[in-house]
Amino acid sequence: MDASQQPTSQLSSRFRFDTQHRLIKMKFLNLAALATAVAAQSDLASILSSQKDLSTLAELLALVPDIAETLASASNITIFAPTNKAFDSVPRDIPEGEAIEQRNDTIAIGALLSNHVFKGYYPAKVASDIPVFVQSLLDSSFINYRQPFGNFTGGQYNGIVKDGDDVVVISGEQTLSYVTEADIKVGDSVIIHKVDKPLSFGPPLQLFTRRDNLLNFNAAVNAAELPYNFGNIGTDSSDLLNISDFTVFIPNDPAFENIGSVLAGADLKTLQEVLKYHIVDDVLFSTSLANVSVPSLQGGDLTFTVAEDGSAWVNGAKILFTNTLLFNGVAHIIDTVLNPADAPFDRADLEPAADATDRLAFPDATPVSKLPFSVISYAAESETYTTPELLRTMKVIDVSALATATADATTTDDAAATPTGATPVVNAASSKTIAGGANHRGTFSQLSSPNALTAAPARVYKQYVSGRPFGSSTFKPQEQAVLANMDSRKNNLDVLKEHLNYEKLDGLRNFWFEHLPDGASRVVIAPEHVKRWFFSDKQFDDACVNQFKPILEAIRSSGITSAQELLSAVQPRSSLDWMSLVILLDQIPRNSYRGDESFICFTYFDPLASQIAQQAIKQGIPDKAPEIRWVFYYRNWFYLPLMHSEDLSTHDEAVSAFERMNQDILSLLEGTGGANEYEKKAREIVQADPETAKSVGEMNNSIEEKHRVIIEKFGRYPHRNKALGREMRPEETEFLEKGGDTSRGASVGPESSSPAFEFTAIPSTPSRSTRKRAINKTSSASTKGSAKKRRVSVDMSRTWHHHPSSAIMLWLAISVPLVVWDIGYVFGRPHTMPDGYLHWPIYVPYALYGKVDHIYGWKAFDSNNGFTAAQTALNVVESAMYLVYLWMLWTRADKTSKGAAKRTLSGRDGALAVVIGFSAAVMTLSKTVLYWANEYYSGFDNIAHNTPFDIFTLWVLPNGFWIVLPAYMTWLFGKEILDGLTLASGPSVKKSIE
């Protein structure tokens, strides 16, 4: 019976088959976007036509214009393109192969092609030996009359991993597709890699477990009335369509056999509890399964451990095989059945060396001669259609085993249940079976009544029923190497927990705000303190790299790809921990991965940061937690990851978020007190300086709106193109050459100078950036995009931001005491000279030096040579300036930690300190050069009597030291002055919002 002939009532209203229906959900394109799409489509078509081994892909793409249109208008995507030979390898006895052969099932073709399009731009260089699981365009809309193709929220997962020099894609049922030719660029935001095998769809759980070694789990799930609907027990087939994004730990057949006595006495409720304890309501890949605890669907926690030998465990069960991608989840195979009574499992009880039979979670269980499961499989292929009733008999539980289950069971005769031409293989334990639940592809989209025909030929199951059994090795050697690498990464998350713990989160928070003066408010921060975060500063970069890059590398090494995985590992205690985590993922990478490494920030940490921030916003942390909501420079960090996104809808969320914060700021301008201490303090601070407070909110809105305009115009941030290997469009080149925002060159940096203030440059930055042009007119939208128009103008003072370097502090520590000592000797003559009462013990070394250089000895003194005294007068001025510089560091700086080298001088004090330091360094250099010149032009009268060795060691070396270091000091201070002059020479930095 053809699907189109079925009564409408028999089809799920959500997935009725309509050959005219477009399954890709497209937004209407305006005329300009449509013109761009046509041009991009032409680019893709020309690329495909130029690649002779991709002709099949081009032909299939032409059959699904919706896909072609989507690809034409898409940006930041990666296409894994099967070659002609790869398509030829697809078996023709499955729907995908039949569709390729006959070109008549555009839904199957569309699903197949969509699964090869990954969200994100992934050049080959991004792949590493740690698999990263990425979502494709294949979603739940691709379901035809006999087969669902994918039901992950956001798209089907596939993995990308490096195998030696090869890039490998992991798809459904551990199918491995090797990249044969990489990095074929289509335009500037789409990249193609050729693969030697098409990516496979993941099967539904019940079909995946219909194979040797997993049949007992299949039967148990059916008997427990949990075939798909894990969350809500029931028979309504529409519920089956809502299951997605789960992880299941599947005990193999021996695991069930070893506890046969327990199963024989289990009732329905107990069986449900046990099986639900094997399921997690989230997607967890192997990279996340190390030394963490995760709640199961049953409610009890599952405890994951990586043993010293590298083996992975869940409670006391060894994980034998990982990361099998299903239609709507991921499966891992284990060697014992888990017991919810073990929760929480104590890792001290783990016995990695014990056999599975000695690690039973049910200690009193014994094997039984006949299992309580009756399993029917079919040895013959059949073209006939089957009914739900028939499918329910294919794997069932023995009536005699579960009394509770039999109460409502409907028994059927085995002979009547066997399709024509099929030979049943029945467990000898029983000749009767009970209903368990529909369990094949067709039933997902079609069951609306117990008697509905499914229109699914038996051959649909062939690849699953006769698929490779787990425990046998059917992968080619290089595939085994990839999978072994995936499963043997030892202690990856354990190492992460050592690097990323509560102490580190606290330390990061202290580090991030350490430059603020003691007692400074985080409600509204002065503009000079904002610059540290948003400009390239080598000293600050080095601090970030030294303290926090190991944490970032540990996160990358763990293979974490989702916010939930990271949150499960970190488990933030408070809203402040959440903020630290957001800063770690969104800001620290911008200081740690610059230049050629910046793609790591954009492709790995930015997506994680955005997910964490969105999860925090969903939980109401920045908008409801008072310690965040009313401390605006804490709250601000939660919204910046949204600003860094290249997704326009995310920027809509950011506009809304910043507007909410601005409204909270405005609400503090009037009234007294507050609902809590944070609101009360914030109101006091805002009312004390309302103009600055208002400018913070308005400027945040303005900066985000600028970012949104860029994404709306270009679909991406142009300054990232080089790092991501994207070709620059002419309009983007023009935009950046004219000083367009986000043009910080190769620096990762933020896309804007500051979320609240905009500067053209900053002293102490290692390179002067292109001046940014302020946007004169932008719009700020509320949640509904219709906030009132307003105008605000802020003229920011240009302020210094000076950190003394270690070289400066070392020089001062050496030079100042020595020069003061020298001053005392010269002005204390003759009492400080040999035979003088002040000579011993302080000035004894001058007895030798006076003989080496007569300018310091009796000869010059007796002849009333005034050069030494004149130069010493300059020493007094020089030392006074150095001491004033140190005094300012000690008393006027923003004290962030112990030690002057860690302090910051800002504003007018910073400018004055830099000028004083520069003047003192120039004076030191000048008087030392004068000292050398005096000897030269006097014919070396004062030192010529020495041997060449003495001259070099006792005169040239020490005095040369006094030239080299002051010259370096002059350069350091001079560079800061030059940056400041560049800052001052720019136009007045004003922002207006209308």
Secondary structure, 3 states (H helix, E strand, C coil): CCHHHCCHHHCCHHHCCCCCCCCCCCCCCCHHHHHHHHHHHHHHHHHHHHCHHHHHHHHHHHHCHHHHHHHHHCCCEEEEEECHHHHHCCCCCCHHHHHHHHCCCHHHHHHHHHCCEEECCCCHHHCCCCCEEEEECCCCCCECCCCECCCCCCCCEEEEEEECCEEEEEEHHHEEEEEEEEEEEECCCEEEEEECCCCCCCCCHHHHCCCCCCHHHHHHHHHCCCCCCCCCCCCCHHHHHHCCCEEEEEECHHHHHCCHHHHHCCCHHHHHHHHHCCEECCCCCHHHCCCCEEECCCCCEEEEEECCCCCEEECCEEEEEEEEECCCEEEEEECCCCCHHHCCCCHHHCCCCCCHHHCCCCCCCCCCCCCCEEECEECCCCCCECCHHHHHCCEEECCCCCHHHHCCCCCEEHHHHCCCCCCEECCCCCCEECCCCCCCHHHHHHCCCCCCCCCCEHHHHHHHHCCCCCCCCCCCHHHHHHHHHHHCCCCHHHHHHHHCCHHHHHHHHHHHCCCCCCCCCCCCCCHHHHHHHHCCCHHHHHHHHHHHHHHHHHHHHHCCCCHHHHHHHHCCCCHHHHHHHHHHHHCHHHHHCCHHHHHHHHHHHHHHHHHHHHHHHHCCHHHHCHHHHCCHHHHHHHHHHHHCCCCHHHHHHHHHHHHHHHHHHHHCCCCCCCCCHHHHHHHHHHHHCHHHHHHHHHHHHHHHHHHHHHHHHHCCCHHHHHHHCCCCCHHHHHHHHCCCCCCCCCCCCCCCCCCCCCCCCCCCCCCCCCCCCCCCCCCCCCCCCCCCCCCCEEECCCCCEECCCHHHHHHHHHHHHHHHHHHHHHHCCCCCCCCCCCCCCCCCHHHHHHHHCHHHCHHHHHCCCCHHHHHHHHHHHHHHHHHHHHHHHHHCCECCCCCHHHCEEEHHHHHHHHHHHHHHHHHHHHHHHHHHHHHHHCCCCCCCCCCHHHHHHHHHHHHHHHHHHHHHHHHHHHHHHHHHHHHHHCCCCEEECC
